Amino acid sequence: MANGTAFYRKYRPQGFDEILGQEHIVDVLKEAAKGGNITHAYLFFGSRGTGKTSVARILAREIGCEPEDLYEIDAASNRGIDDARELREGVKSLPFKSSRKVYIIDEVHMLTKEAFNALLKTLEEPPQHVIFILATTEVGKIPDTIVSRCQTFTFKKPTQTLLKQSVLHIAKEEGYELGPSAADLIAVLGDGSFRDTQGVLQLVLSAAKSKKIDREFVEKITSAPPAILVNDLVSAVAEKDLEKALGTVRKAVETNVDFTLFLKLVLEKVRLVLLMRFDSETKKSIKEEFSEDDVEFLEELSGKKGENVNSALLSELLTAYTKTSFAYIKQLPLELALIKILEKEKTP
């Protein structure tokens, strides 16, 4: 059932071969585990939902650590000096069943200065039977003295293609048929996180009455900006119609859309128009991923009609996108970008 166990738990990778997009890490750890070349401390750094905890658990399992000897600590709620001292005492005891004890410390950057100092003493003279795996989203907040004593791995954000593949796989496993465009939108909404993407998918599937799901349904359930608004804005730019462009922005405001997401979807469409103009392979892949209407729309703009949809526009939209989340009036950066690029077109 889509509304049962959380998808990020149900579909959590159970082996190195199931980890997606982190081959540069998996290959090294797999060989280290196979050859017994395990270091006493690892530091996993990456944004949320990239697989840090999953890889840590798999590594522990691969080196023979039984569940009784695996300890997972949330540094956000166990961050003080007393917690660190308790950890120092705990590592002295021998494992119950395994040759090694593994401590996974999540969000390690949340530890206090005193707790880091206590942890440092343990890392300086670690017992032979203990392995630490530290995980963080903010490596800059971890003291250099800690980092220098760990083997560090940087987890990459999954690409939209990988997220889309994951979405389609899980939907199929759950007995649903997800349209390519619907899967693409869910991947965008996941914002570079497997966990967040799976959460969006579970929300959509739990609300579905039909086993076939299209993009419009995903837009409705997630309150994502309608594709027609996105296309209308891109069309207005192509037509050099500032009034129409600003009118579309106003409609987006009236429908209470997430403006950062709205601009992200506009960026995606403009980027695809440019790629289709210069890369024949992009045309082939788009036909597999988008609806016929969308393909026709993009093909038309990649020709002479869309000559105003260019790299200068994309550059201005990128600038607006970076400013949107900080703007007091969320639509203002986009409005300024449109005025700048379209007013310039009117200048003789």
Secondary structure as UniProt FT lines:
FT   TURN            2..3
FT   HELIX           7..10
FT   HELIX           16..18
FT   HELIX           23..35
FT   STRAND          41..45
FT   TURN            48..49
FT   HELIX           52..62
FT   TURN            63..64
FT   HELIX           67..69
FT   STRAND          70..74
FT   TURN            75..77
FT   HELIX           81..90
FT   TURN            91..92
FT   STRAND          101..106
FT   HELIX           108..110
FT   HELIX           113..124
FT   TURN            128..129
FT   STRAND          130..136
FT   HELIX           139..141
FT   HELIX           144..147
FT   TURN            148..149
FT   STRAND          151..154
FT   HELIX           160..173
FT   TURN            174..175
FT   STRAND          177..178
FT   HELIX           180..190
FT   TURN            191..192
FT   HELIX           194..207
FT   STRAND          212..213
FT   HELIX           215..222
FT   HELIX           227..238
FT   TURN            239..240
FT   HELIX           242..254
FT   TURN            255..256
FT   HELIX           259..278
FT   HELIX           280..289
FT   HELIX           292..302
FT   HELIX           304..306
FT   TURN            307..308
FT   HELIX           311..324
FT   TURN            325..326
FT   TURN            330..331
FT   HELIX           332..346
//
